[in-house]
């Protein structure tokens, strides 16, 4: 019976889910990130500290639902033959795929500490409704901008803008000083969103989307695979790009 039940879970009837992030943010932001996702129903929040952080460790070690790992030299020496990946995106992918292989929940969200989900319905229920042919579901993104002449009281004040399907760099209503900073989608940060991925699917996690295991597909074939195997989540990520000094510089 246990094997049969697990088989049902791997086909998607199980809406259990977790979150993974590789973080290097101040302790208050990391704690808020973990609390937010746990409050939405995540069974676990896996936090990989991209180096020692005594403040984060003191705040979150032993907290229910939080799985905290310090990615120090000893971690990389025992987990990866080639050692620590040079790029943070490589470290993010490595950690996310480790949780995808080793985790207990049926689904896994991979995002950053400056991204907070705003769902339109319970995530577990949405995931449980996805059919067995769906390997991942995309979560769209909107980014916070301040309103002119406003006096914000919290980080959620201001407005959240989504991608513009037209040429967003010419979008009306923006401060002209912003326009050179916008990408073709009219965003300061990414417009791709992030994904929740089915554990047990023949995929490897990426920064925004998974890819099928095996040889790397050319762009057109990859888009076709995503259209065939992907679903969507009703809701969006509130992206606070540039929230911390490090984010702003990057």
N, C-alpha and C positions, 0 to 999 in steps of 0.2 A: 504493500500500500504506500509506503514512503516513497519508493521509486516512482510509482504512478503519479503521486501527488507532485513530485518534483518535475516530472515530465510535463504536467499541466502548467506548472509555473513557468517553465522555459518556453512554452508556446504563447505566453503573454497574459493568461487569465490572472496571474499573480501581478498585482499592481505595486508590489513593494519596490522602494527605490532609495537610493543613497546619492550623496554628492561628494565629489572629489575636487580639491583645489590645491595648487602649489602656491604658497603665499610668502610674502616678505613685507607685510604691512604692519602698522602699529597695532598694539594689542586691542585697543577699543574697537577698531574696525574689524579685526579678525573675530573678536567675540560677538560683535553685532551680526556679522555674516553667518556664523555658526548658529546663533540663536534664531535668526530669521528663517533659515532653511529647515531647522528642526521644527519650528512652529508651523511650517507649511506641511509637515508630515514626513519629512525625510527620516528614515530609521537610523541612519548614520551620516555624519559629516566627517570625511577623511581629509585632514589637513596635513600637508607636507610642508614643513618649515624649510625654506630655501637657505638654511643656515641657522645657527643657534639664535634663539630669541627668548631670553629669560622671562621677559614680561608676558609673552604669549603662553609660555609653558606654565607660568605661575597662575595665569588666569583660567586656563582650560584643561590642564592635566586632571584626569579623573572625572571630568564632567560627563554626565550620562549622554550617550549618543555621539560623543566626540572621539575620534580616533586620531591621535596626534603623533606624528613621526618627525623627528629632526633629521634633515638631510645633511649631516655633517660628513667629514672625510671617512669615518668608519662605516657610515651607511653606504656610501658609494663603493667603497672597497669590497663590501660583502654582497652588494646587489647587482653590480654591473662590471663586467670584466674590463671594459675600456675606461672605467672610472666615471667621474662626473661629466655629463654633457656640457659642452662649452656654452650653448645657447639655452636661455631659459625655456624656450618653446620645446627643446629636446627634453629637458627635465620634466616639464609639464606632461608631455606625451608619455614618457616612461612611467611616471607615477600613476597617471590615469589608467594606463593599460595594466599595470600591476593590480590595481583595485578591481578592474574589470575581470581579470582572471581569478582573483582570490576572494572577491567579495561574496556576500551571502544574498543580497537583494537581486531581484529580477532585472532591475534597470539602474543605470548609473548616469547622473548628470555631471558633466565636466565644465566648470566655469571658473571665473576669477573672483577675488575677494571684493571687487567693486561692482559686482553684478548681483542684483536682488530680484528674485522672481515675483511678478505680479500675475497670479493665475486667475482665469475666469471661472474655473471649477477645480475641485480637488484633483491633485495630480495623480494620486493612486487610482482614482476612478477613471481618469482619462487613459492612463496606461493600461488598465485592465481591459479597456474596450478596443485596444489595438489588435488587429488580427495577426495570425502567425507569420504572415508574409512581410511584416514590418520589422526591420532591424533597428531603426532609430526614428526619433521624432525631433523635428526642429523646433526651437524656441526662438521667436523673433526678438528684436532688440529695439529699445528706444533710449535716447540719451538725454540727460538733464541739461537744460540751459536756463540761465537766469533771465528774468524779465527786467527790462529797463525800468528804472525808478522804483523797483520793489525793495522791500526790506525783509529778506528771508530769515525765518526763524529756525528751520530745520533743513537737513539735506534734501528732504523730499519736496521742498518748496520750489517754485519756478515752474517750468513746463518740461514735458518729455516729448521729444520729436523722433519720429521714425524715419526710415529711409524714404527718399523721393524717387519714384520710378522714372522720373524725367531726369534732366540734368540738374541735380540738387545744388550745384555751385552757383546757379543763377536764381535761387529761390528768393522770392520777395519777403520782406518783413524782417530780414536779419540785419544786424549791424554790419555795414559794409566792411568793417575791419575783420569780420569773421570769414568772409567769403574766400580769401586766399588759403585759409586753413581747412576748407571743406574738401572731402573726397567727392568723386562723381555721384555718390548717393546722397550728397548733402549732409554728411555726418562728419563730426570731428574724429570719432573713433570708428570701430568696425561696424559694418551693416549686415554681416553674415548671420549674426545670432549664434547660439550654441545648440548643443544636442543632448538628448537623453538617449542612451544606447542600451539595447537589450543584452544582458549577460548571456553568454553561450552562443551568440551569433558569430558567424565567421567574419569578424571585422576587427580592425584595430582603430583605436580612438585617435582622433586628431584634435587640433585646437578648436575648430568650429564644427567639423563634420567627421564622421568615421569614414574609413575606406575599407573595401573588401580585402581580406587576406590574400596573399599571393603577389604576383608581379604588379607593379604600379600601372594603373590604367591611364590611357591618354585622357585629356580633359573632356572630350565629347563623350567617351564611353563612361567616364566617371559620373558625369551629369546624368546620363541615362540610368545608371545604376541607382543613383540617389533618388531619381524620380520614381523608380520602380519599388525600391525598398524602404523609402522614407515616408514618414507621416508628419503630423504637426501637433503641437500643444497649443491649446486655447489659452493665451496669456502672453506675456512678454517680459523680457529682462529690463529692469531699470539699470542703466549703465551710467556710473558716475566716473566717466573718464577724467583723469586729472585730479582726482579727489585728494590724493596725498602729494607731497612734494616730489617723491620719486615718480609717481604716475605722470605728473605734469611734465617733468623733464623728458621722460620717455616719449 
